[in-house]
């Protein structure tokens, strides 16, 4: 049990009666309340992962697809066995698996390359193209996200341009065509489609930090909207798979929940003291986890419906990337390799599994799938 979560639980407002049973399950799972002991959450780590800075990470079924700064670039890790199954060369800034097919993944590089590939083969690609050949501005990419129907991918780059890639013909055959694009004229950070797929939410920098909401096919300004989301830059975005919420994390150390239909803020969380740089919902949309990238050394998990803090556990270094399993309550999170303590400084200096666990870059947190 994390002491910060216990304190937060005692200080937070009363739970909506509608979610009282859910809160009780969360208490038992995380051990938030002393009445339920230590809880059922179990920590583990991904053995066999060679230490490197992690650019991006996603679940490919029950395995982890990890893009790293160092060669080979993309690694497919078997979480249970600790094996590196296969690799793909290149320096890829963002990767995401197809929301409807865990074996298909998309990756984009700083140099402008785009790759759509089958994770079951180290050599088989659906598409492997250099987008700079289409336009010399299509480079220095930072982030990508899939549409819920897997027909489109949105990309953004350092020039604060947003591009849409069309991946299917009207008949459903594979193709790759450049769709709508938009120059934002303001710093662009992360993006997310709503689960309905009708809008694309784009986090932008500046003071105040805003979210721009565009129609997902056209990015047309006349059909767009924007909301002031944070006192400072809006950085991280995530969508609840159930469709109830979109979450944003900002430079003001706040996490905000939005009603995607009415563009209304429904809840805020203030358990951080550094900018929120990554966040994600679990498969049911009941839990929201976040990290601060280069700031605080902890992992935070709250209840999206209950509004309660359930987990705020100390980590050896800031949480740089995190992703929930698409079907189970397993959270994978990576730590900043550059801010990890010297291995000689770990408390368990005798070596063995405890020392390996503390020096690991990628960790997992498992809780019962019933919550």
Secondary structure, 3 states (H helix, E strand, C coil): CCHHHHHHHHHCCCCCHHHHHHHHHHHHHHCCCHHHCCCCCEEEECCCCCCCCEEEEEEECCEEEEEECCCCCEEEEECCCCEEEEEECCCEEEEEEECCEEEEEEEEECCCEEEEEECCCCCCEEEEEEHHHCCCCCCCEEEEEECCCCCEEEEEECCCEEEEEEEECCCCCEEEEEEEEEECCCCEEEEEECCCCCEEEEEECCCCEEEEEEECCCCCHHHCEEEEEECCCEEEEEECCCCCCEEEEECCCCEEEEECCCCEEEEEECCCCCCCCEEEECCCCCEEEEECCCCCCEEEEEECCCCCEEEEEECCCCEEEEEECCCCCEEEEEECHHHCCCHHHCCCCCCHHHHHHHHCCEEEEECCCCC
